[in-house]
């Protein structure tokens, strides 16, 4: 018999989406979060539903670029010296995940997750009253040289093999898609199937409002311990309170592995610390999201402004932010988009929960089938939120998910 009471740990976009999907199946759901809705990476991400982004970060291509990038402390990929020793085991797993056969398996799994998430997205938006926040403006990746463009072609071939629509553009066609690019960018690739949300924080808060309106509860508390029993799971929070519940969904983002460890599961979750600056509305006439792949950042039009951000800093949860990184991206953006008004921006840093093979952990805990994991999406949490919610609702209901989730098993490590 399926227990009908559920606590979802985590009030980011993945946790709230899962809570709403469970609620729609008739479960009584409470969401428990350290701070509250949209307090973490769901507030400051680039706002993209990147369904065409099927290639894992762990790949042979990244191994070629990594040595150069790592030499630049403000570049697209960096490991702060103070964190290098601690992250070494994760980096070894990342290196192993770059093997061609593993990349092929990860790409196939990522594609399945993307297809499911895209299919679930618009019905989910309609059901939650948030459909008017969806934008279908595509993405333009730009290149500064023929060599950079040629280096991207194997990735585009892999996308083509998986049915991703795109077209390579240059000259007037590229300028028509996005006017105002610096002349240094001579080629581009436009992906029309790349969606975005008006503002990721406002979207997540709207999900919280919908969840509450349907009778859901959102409570604040830092979970420090899970204790499985035969017919329930006990949750203990930092204030000493305990709660017993039939099933638990662990979707606490970058903090999830700490909670999983309390039931004996060591999951190699690390933190991609992402940086951005959000400029005021009207800072640039942005027609589509623009990716500067050679520099590791994107520029996105939101309803609340123009967001310049990205890059990967593998620095854990404790080190202070290094906002020189966001300033370096903004300086480049001003060169790459000469008309950009770069004043008056708000800086942000957030934690993207990342696993070495670039896939999330979705499935039941080893210690008890009453705990379901849904975390580790890296920079694809918003993108895969609706698909993950569908899988979680199926698992809670005792049904087989509509796709094979063995490749995202939390126990695969």
C-alpha positions in Angstrom: 0.0 0.0 0.0 1.3 3.4 -1.0 1.7 5.9 1.9 -0.1 9.1 1.0 1.9 11.6 3.1 5.1 13.0 1.7 7.7 15.5 2.8 9.8 17.1 0.0 13.1 18.4 1.3 14.0 21.4 -0.8 11.9 24.4 -2.1 13.9 25.0 -5.3 12.4 24.5 -8.8 13.0 20.7 -8.7 11.6 20.2 -5.2 8.5 22.3 -5.8 7.8 20.8 -9.2 8.0 17.3 -7.6 5.7 18.4 -4.7 3.1 19.7 -7.2 3.3 16.5 -9.3 2.8 14.4 -6.1 0.0 16.7 -5.0 -1.7 16.1 -8.3 -1.6 12.4 -7.7 -3.5 12.8 -4.4 -0.6 12.9 -2.0 -0.7 15.1 1.1 2.6 17.0 0.7 4.7 19.3 2.9 7.8 21.0 1.5 10.6 21.6 4.0 13.5 24.0 3.2 16.5 25.6 5.0 15.4 29.1 4.0 12.3 29.0 1.8 11.2 28.9 -1.8 13.7 30.0 -4.5 16.5 30.8 -2.0 19.2 28.9 -3.9 20.2 28.3 -7.5 16.6 28.5 -8.6 16.7 32.2 -8.0 19.7 33.2 -10.1 20.1 30.8 -12.9 20.1 31.8 -16.6 16.4 31.0 -17.0 16.8 28.5 -19.8 15.0 25.3 -20.6 18.1 24.0 -22.4 16.5 20.9 -24.0 19.1 20.7 -26.7 22.0 20.7 -24.2 22.4 17.0 -24.2 26.2 16.8 -24.2 27.7 16.1 -20.7 30.2 18.6 -19.3 32.4 15.5 -18.7 33.6 14.9 -22.2 36.9 14.6 -24.2 36.3 18.1 -25.5 36.4 19.6 -22.0 39.6 17.7 -21.2 41.3 19.5 -24.2 40.1 22.9 -23.0 40.5 22.4 -19.2 44.3 22.9 -18.9 44.1 26.4 -20.6 40.9 27.4 -18.7 42.3 26.2 -15.3 45.3 28.5 -15.7 43.0 31.5 -15.7 41.5 32.1 -12.2 38.7 34.1 -13.7 38.1 31.9 -16.7 35.3 29.5 -17.6 36.5 26.7 -15.4 38.5 27.0 -12.2 39.3 25.3 -9.0 40.3 27.6 -6.1 43.7 26.4 -4.7 42.1 26.2 -1.2 39.7 23.6 -2.5 41.9 21.6 -4.9 42.8 18.7 -2.5 39.3 18.3 -1.3 37.8 18.0 -4.8 40.5 15.6 -6.1 38.5 12.4 -5.8 35.5 14.1 -7.6 37.9 15.3 -10.4 39.2 11.7 -10.8 35.6 10.5 -11.3 35.0 13.3 -13.7 38.1 12.3 -15.7 36.9 8.7 -15.9 33.4 9.9 -17.1 35.1 11.6 -20.0 35.8 8.2 -21.7 34.0 8.0 -25.1 31.9 5.1 -24.2 30.7 6.7 -21.0 30.0 10.0 -22.8 27.9 8.1 -25.3 25.9 6.5 -22.4 25.5 9.8 -20.6 24.4 11.6 -23.8 21.7 8.9 -24.4 20.4 9.2 -20.8 20.5 13.0 -21.0 18.6 12.9 -24.2 15.9 10.7 -22.7 15.6 13.1 -19.7 15.4 16.1 -22.0 12.7 14.5 -24.2 10.6 13.7 -21.2 11.1 17.1 -19.6 10.2 18.9 -22.8 7.0 16.8 -23.2 6.0 17.4 -19.6 6.8 21.1 -19.5 3.9 22.8 -21.2 1.2 20.6 -19.5 2.9 21.4 -16.2 3.0 25.2 -16.9 -0.7 25.1 -17.9 -1.6 23.2 -14.8 0.2 25.6 -12.5 -1.0 28.8 -14.3 2.5 29.8 -15.3 2.3 29.2 -19.1 2.5 33.0 -19.8 6.0 33.0 -18.4 7.4 30.7 -21.2 9.4 32.2 -24.0 10.5 30.4 -27.2 13.3 32.7 -28.4 16.0 30.1 -29.1 19.7 30.3 -28.5 22.6 31.6 -30.6 26.1 30.2 -29.9 28.8 32.4 -31.5 32.4 31.7 -32.6 35.4 34.0 -33.0 37.3 31.8 -35.6 36.9 29.0 -38.1 39.0 26.8 -35.8 36.5 27.4 -32.8 33.6 26.7 -35.1 35.2 23.5 -36.5 35.9 22.4 -32.9 32.2 22.6 -32.1 31.1 20.4 -35.0 31.4 17.0 -33.3 29.1 18.2 -30.6 26.6 19.4 -33.2 26.8 16.1 -35.0 26.0 14.3 -31.8 23.0 16.6 -31.3 21.9 16.0 -34.9 22.1 12.2 -34.3 19.7 12.7 -31.4 17.2 14.8 -33.4 18.2 18.3 -32.2 17.3 21.0 -34.7 19.8 23.8 -35.4 21.4 25.8 -38.2 24.8 27.3 -38.7 24.6 31.0 -39.6 26.9 33.9 -40.5 26.8 37.5 -41.8 23.4 39.1 -42.3 21.5 36.0 -41.1 23.4 36.0 -37.8 22.9 39.7 -37.4 19.1 39.3 -38.1 18.9 36.8 -35.2 20.8 39.0 -32.8 21.8 42.5 -33.9 24.7 44.3 -32.2 27.2 41.5 -31.9 30.9 42.6 -32.1 32.5 41.9 -35.5 34.9 39.5 -33.9 32.1 36.9 -34.0 32.2 35.6 -37.5 29.9 32.5 -37.2 27.1 31.2 -35.1 24.8 28.2 -34.5 21.1 29.0 -33.8 19.0 26.5 -31.9 15.3 27.3 -32.2 14.2 24.7 -29.7 15.8 26.4 -26.7 13.2 27.9 -24.4 13.4 30.2 -21.5 11.4 31.5 -18.6 10.5 35.1 -17.9 12.4 35.1 -14.6 13.5 31.9 -12.8 12.9 33.3 -9.3 9.5 34.6 -10.1 8.6 31.3 -11.7 9.7 29.3 -8.7 7.8 31.6 -6.3 4.7 31.2 -8.6 5.0 27.4 -8.2 5.2 27.9 -4.4 2.0 30.0 -4.5 0.2 27.3 -6.6 1.3 24.6 -4.3 0.0 26.4 -1.3 -3.3 27.3 -3.0 -3.8 23.6 -3.6 -3.4 22.9 0.1 0.3 22.2 0.3 2.4 23.4 3.3 5.9 25.0 3.1 7.9 25.0 6.3 11.3 26.2 7.2 13.9 24.0 8.8 17.4 22.7 8.2 17.3 18.9 7.9 20.2 17.3 9.8 19.2 13.6 9.9 17.0 11.0 8.3 16.1 7.8 10.2 14.2 5.1 8.3 11.7 2.8 10.1 9.5 0.0 8.9 6.5 2.1 8.2 7.9 5.7 8.1 10.9 8.0 7.9 11.8 10.3 10.8 13.2 13.7 9.8 15.2 15.7 12.4 15.9 19.4 11.9 18.5 21.6 13.4 16.1 23.1 15.9 15.6 19.6 17.5 12.1 19.0 16.0 11.3 15.6 14.5 8.7 14.7 11.9 7.5 11.2 10.8 6.3 10.7 7.3 5.4 7.9 4.9 7.8 8.9 2.1 10.5 11.5 1.6 11.8 13.2 -1.5 15.3 14.6 -1.1 15.7 17.5 -3.5 17.9 19.8 -1.5 20.2 20.7 -4.3 23.9 21.2 -3.3 23.2 20.2 0.3 21.5 16.8 -0.6 24.6 14.6 -0.2 25.0 15.7 3.4 21.5 14.5 4.2 21.9 11.3 2.2 25.0 10.6 4.2 22.9 10.3 7.4 21.3 7.1 6.0 24.7 5.7 5.0 24.8 6.8 1.4 28.0 8.5 0.1 27.1 10.3 -3.2 29.9 12.3 -4.8 28.0 15.5 -5.2 30.1 18.7 -5.7 29.2 22.3 -6.3 29.5 24.3 -9.5 29.5 27.8 -8.1 27.8 29.9 -10.7 28.2 33.7 -10.9 26.1 36.4 -12.7 25.2 40.0 -12.9 21.7 41.1 -13.7 21.5 44.4 -15.4 18.4 46.7 -15.5 15.7 46.1 -18.1 16.7 47.8 -21.4 20.5 47.3 -20.9 20.6 45.7 -24.4 18.2 44.8 -27.2 18.5 41.1 -26.7 16.4 39.0 -29.1 17.7 35.5 -28.1 19.9 34.0 -25.5 23.5 34.3 -26.7 26.2 31.8 -25.6 29.8 32.8 -25.7 31.0 29.2 -25.5 34.7 30.0 -25.8 34.4 32.1 -22.7 31.9 30.0 -20.8 29.0 32.4 -20.2 25.6 33.4 -21.6 23.6 36.6 -21.8 19.8 36.2 -21.2 16.9 38.5 -21.5 14.6 38.3 -18.5 11.5 40.2 -17.6 13.5 41.7 -14.7 16.6 42.6 -16.7 19.5 41.3 -18.7 21.5 38.5 -17.0 25.2 37.9 -17.8 26.5 34.8 -16.2 27.8 31.3 -16.2 31.2 29.7 -15.9 32.2 26.9 -13.4 34.0 27.3 -10.2 34.4 24.0 -8.4 34.7 25.5 -4.9 32.3 23.7 -2.5 29.9 25.3 -0.1 32.1 27.1 2.4 34.5 29.4 0.5 33.5 33.0 0.2 32.2 34.2 -3.2 34.8 35.6 -5.7 32.8 38.3 -7.4 35.8 39.1 -9.6 34.5 36.3 -11.7 31.1 38.0 -12.4 32.9 41.2 -13.0 35.2 39.5 -15.6 32.2 38.1 -17.5 30.5 41.5 -17.4 33.6 43.2 -18.8 33.7 40.7 -21.7 30.0 41.0 -22.3 30.5 44.8 -22.8 33.2 44.1 -25.4 31.2 41.4 -27.2 27.9 43.4 -27.2 29.2 47.0 -27.8 25.9 48.6 -27.1 25.5 47.0 -23.7 24.8 49.3 -20.8 26.9 47.6 -18.1 26.0 49.9 -15.1 23.6 49.3 -12.3 23.9 45.5 -12.1 23.3 43.2 -9.2 25.8 40.4 -8.6 24.9 36.9 -7.5 26.6 33.6 -6.7 24.8 30.3 -6.3 25.5 26.6 -5.9 24.7 24.2 -8.8 24.7 20.6 -7.5 26.8 18.5 -9.8 27.8 14.8 -10.1 30.9 13.7 -12.0 29.1 12.3 -15.1 26.9 15.4 -15.5 23.7 13.3 -14.8 21.4 13.8 -11.8 20.7 11.2 -9.1 17.0 10.1 -9.4 15.8 7.0 -7.6 15.3 5.3 -4.3 17.8 5.3 -1.5 19.7 2.2 -0.7 18.8 2.2 2.9 15.0 2.5 2.4 12.6 2.6 -0.5 10.7 5.3 1.4 13.3 7.9 0.5 13.5 9.1 -3.2 16.5 11.2 -4.4 16.0 13.9 -7.0 19.1 16.1 -7.0 22.4 16.7 -8.8 21.1 18.3 -12.0 24.1 20.7 -12.3 23.1 23.6 -14.5 20.0 21.8 -15.8 17.7 21.8 -12.8 15.2 24.2 -14.3 15.4 22.4 -17.7 14.7 19.0 -16.2 12.4 20.0 -13.4 9.1 18.9 -15.0 10.5 15.6 -16.2 12.1 14.9 -12.8 8.7 15.7 -11.2 7.0 13.1 -13.4 9.5 10.5 -12.5 9.3 11.3 -8.7 5.5 11.1 -8.8 5.6 7.7 -10.6 8.0 6.4 -7.9 5.9 7.7 -5.1 2.8 6.1 -6.6 4.6 2.7 -7.0 4.6 3.0 -10.8 7.4 2.3 -13.2 8.7 5.6 -14.7 8.0 6.1 -18.4 11.8 6.1 -19.2 14.6 3.8 -18.0 16.2 5.6 -15.1 19.0 3.0 -14.4 21.7 5.4 -15.7 20.7 8.0 -13.1 20.5 5.6 -10.2 21.9 7.2 -7.1 23.9 3.9 -6.5 25.8 4.1 -9.9 28.9 5.4 -8.2 
